[in-house]
Amino acid sequence: MTRRVGRSLTAAVLVLVVLAGCFATEDTPGQGRLPDRIIIATGGTTGIYHGYGRALAEVLEDRHGVETEVLTTGGSVENLELLAAGEAQVAFSAADAVADAVHGTGAFDEPVDLRALGRVYDDFAHLVVPADSPVRELSDLRGLRVSVGAPRSGTSLIARRVLAAGELPESALRVLELGITESLDALGTGRIDAFFWSGGLRTPGLIELAEETPVRLVPLDGVVDELREQFGQGYRHGTVPEGIYGLDADVETLAVPNVLVVPASLPEEAAYALVATLFAARSELAEQVASAAMLDRTRVIYTEPAALHAGALRYYRDVKD
């Protein structure tokens, strides 16, 4: 089931009850026990977070009989706020937003007590324009209609950091705050000139748009070193390969890891079972969302600045042995 998020005391109480130890009767063999009910905070319906979350929910329901709810949200920041409020138990988030949550900076007035299940795949910053657009570099956005992502989203966070690093004040643009679904529609109908998107490669909605309206990505590699200096090593140089979205050449841009996070209070056996399920169902998940195939035991533990949940850490140690 999918719904748009809304703050509610009922949801918060429900999650607290689950965290207190109301577990499903079916064991995941050798892996601990899953909760009766899991609420997963994802993103917009045309993005990878949402597809990944829905695929995971189906696995949890079909294989283990867990009741799940998939929340359609603005993305990383909102997901972390839901986690902090007790309205979600599992959340997808980019590592830069996780850093703000852990340290109580940016959108967060105080630190969020969270832990990581693992690094799942990397996001790439997209600055999307029509293929025939005159925009060739960041500075060409001056005076144009540009969506910087939904409020409280990871895209909004990274877009504003990119603009600042490129010394392009928001006042020089006609800024709109649209989610990925709304941005795709607005670019396709000519209501905006460009939009930012931070997401995994082969974002479903963008693939669909590119099939109808040729698009191009503007390189963002020029701001990567500045962002690394300001915000740490979570940001890195990345490449969107030729052919994706109909691109006729590689595009150099900014990349940031995505982390799957849970409340620190989630019982150890539940965290263990969730991670075990992710790996056991990796092929099945990848059939629905290609980024799930990028889950890799050699990289999954690198979740800084979020500490790994004790249950996740025990799983990784067990499979290493």
N, C-alpha and C positions, 0 to 999 in steps of 0.2 A: 504494500500500500504506500502511496506517495501523497504527501500533503505539503502545503506551504507552511513555514514555521509560524508559530504564534506563542508568545509567552503564556504559560498557564501553570497555576499552582498544582493542578491535577497531574500534569506531566512530570513536574519536578518530584512530587511525592511518589509517583510510580517508579521513577528511576531510582530514587533512594531506597524503595522497598526491594527492588531487584538487586541493587548493590549490597543490601544487607544480607543477601544469601538465599534468595528464592531461585533455585536452579532447576533446570530441566532434568527430568528423570533419566534421560538417555545419556550415558557416558560417551565421550569420544574416546575410543580405546587408547589407553596409554597417554591420554592428553588432557586429563582433567574433565571438567563439566562445564557446559555452556549455560548461560542464563536462560530463563523461560522466554524473555523478551529483550530485544535489542533495538535501540533507536539509533539510526545512522544518519549523521548530518553530511550532506553532499555538496550540491551546487546547482547551477542552472540545468534545465532538462536537456540541453543540447551539448553539454560539456562532459568531459571524461569522469570527473568526480561522481556525477549522477549515474552514469552508466556503470561504473565500477561498483558503486554502492548498491545499485539494484541487482547486479549480478551476484554480489556477495550475499545479499539478502535472500535471493533465490536458493543459493547453496545452503545457507543456514536453515531455511525452511524445509527444503526437499530432503537434505541429508540428515538433519538433526532435529527437525520438528520445532525449531525455535520460531516464535512469533516475532516478526520484524516490522519496523516502520522506517521508510526512507524519506527523509526530509529534503524538500527542494528549498535551497537557500541561496543567499548572495555569494557564498563561497567561504574562503578561509577564515576571515575575521569573525564573521557571523557564526561559523561552525564552532570556533573556539569559545565564543560567548555562550553558545548553547551548552557546550560542555561544562563551562564554569557555572552555569545556572542550574545544572542538573537536568537539562531537557534533552540531552543526547548522551549516549554511552560510547559511541565510536564516531570520530570525526576525521575527515580528510582536510589537510591544511598544507599550504606551502611553508617551507622552513623559515622564511623571513617573518611570516605572521606568528609562527610558533615561538620564534625568538622574542618578539614583543610580548607575547602572552607569558612566557616563562619569566621575563624580567620585569613585567608590569610597566611597560613603556608603550608609546604609540597610542593605540585605541584602548589600552587596558590600564585602568587606574591602579591595579594591584596585580601581583603575580597570580597566575592560574596554576593550580596544583594538578598538573597533568603528567602523563608518562607516554612514551612512544611504544607502539607495537613493532614499528619498523619503517624504514625508508622504502617506499613502494615504487616510485618512478620519478622522473624529472619533468618539471614544467619548462616550457620555453616561452619567452616573452614574444608575442606577436604584435606588430603594428601593421594592421591590415588596411589596405587601400584598394580601390578599383585598379585593374591592370593598366588603364590609360591615365591614371592620376599623375599630375606633375610632381607629386611629393616623392622625393628621392632620398631625403635625409630628415632627421628629426626637426631641424630648424624650419623646414618647409611647411610645418603644421601651423605656423603663425597665421592667425586670422581665420582658421578653418573650424568647421564643426567636428569636434572630436569627442567620442565616448571614451571615458577613462575607466569604465567598469562600474558595476553596481556598488552602492554604498556598502561598507563593511565587507568588501570582498578582497581576496588576494590580488586580483587584477588591479583594483583601485590603489592598493598599497604600492605595488610595483610600478604602476604607470606614473604615479605622482613622484616617486623616487627617480624614475627615468627622466621625467621632465625637468626636475630640479638639477639632476646631474648634467643634463644637457643645456642648462642655463636658459631654459625656456619657461618663463612664468605662466601659470595658468591664466592669468589675466590677458595674456597675448592670444589666447584661444577662445573659441566658443565651446565651453566644456559642457558635456552631457554625462550623466551617470546612468548608464544603461547596462543591464546584465547581458550575458552572451547571447541569449535568444533574441532580445530586443535589439542588440547591436547588429546582429546578422540581418535582421529584417530591415533596420534603418539604412544600412549600407546598400542592401539589395534594391531598396526603393529610392535611393538617392537623398534620403533625409539627413545623412551625415556624410562627411568626407573621409573619415578614417575612424578606426577604433582600436583600442588596446585590448589584448586578451592574453592572459597567462594560463597556459594549459598544456597538456600532453600533446605529442604529435598525432596527427590524424584526428583532430577534434571533429566529431561527427557532423555537427552543424556547419562547420566551416567547409568541410568536404562537400556537403550538399550545396552550399552557397556557390562554391567555386565551379560546380558543374553547371550552374545557371548563369552566373555572373563572374567572368574572369577577374581574379584578384592577384595582388602582389603583396609581399611582405617587405617592409622597410628595414634595412639593417640597423641594429641597435648595439653593435659591438663597441662603438666608441665610448659608451658610458660604463662598460663593465668594470674596468679597473678602478674608476672613481667610486662605484658602488661597493666594490670589495673593500676599498680603503675605509669607507664610511661605516659599512654594516657587516663586514666580516666575510669569511671564506665561503659562506653558503652560496653566494653568487659566483658564477663562473661563466666563461665563454662557452657558447653552444652553437650548433649549426642545424638549421632546418634544411634537410637534403632536397636536392633537385627532384622534381616529380611530385612531391607532396603538395596538395592544393593546386596542382597544375603549374608549379613553379618551373621556370626554364633554367634555373641555376641555383646553387646553394646560397643560403642567406645566413650571414653571421649575426648572432643575437646573444641574448642573455638567458642563462638557464639557472634554475633553482630547484632543489629537491622537494618532493612531496613526502609528507610523513603522515602515517595513520596513528592517531592519538586517542587516548582513553583517560578517564579520571584516574588519579593516583590511587583512589580508593577501590578501584575494580579488583575483586579477589584474584589472587595469583593464578588459581586454577582456570578461571575464566579467560584471563589474558593468554595463558598457555594454549588453551583450546582454540581461541580465535586465530592465533598465529599458525598453529598446526593446520587449521582449516584453510587458511590462505594458501599455504604451500601444497596441501593435499589436492586442492581444487584449482590450482594455478592454470592448468590446461583448459579446464571447463570455463573458468573466468575469462581467459584470453580469447575464447571463441566469441564472446560478447563484447569485450573491450581489449583491444590489442595491447594497451599499456600494461595489462596484468601480466603479460609474458615477461616483462622487465624485472619482476620480483626476483631478486638474486641473493643467495645467502652470503655472498662475499661482500655485498654492499649494504644489505638491509640493516645492519647494526649501526650504521653511521647516521645517527639521528640528532646530532648536536644542533642546538643546545638542550634539547629535551633528552632526559635520561630514559633509557629503556626500562619498561615495566619489568619487575622481578620475574613475572611469569614468562614474558617474552625472552628474557635473558636465559632463563632455565631451558626453554625450548632450544635456543640456538646452541647452548652448551651440550644438550642431549644429542642433537643431530650431528654435532661436530665429533662427539665421542663415537 
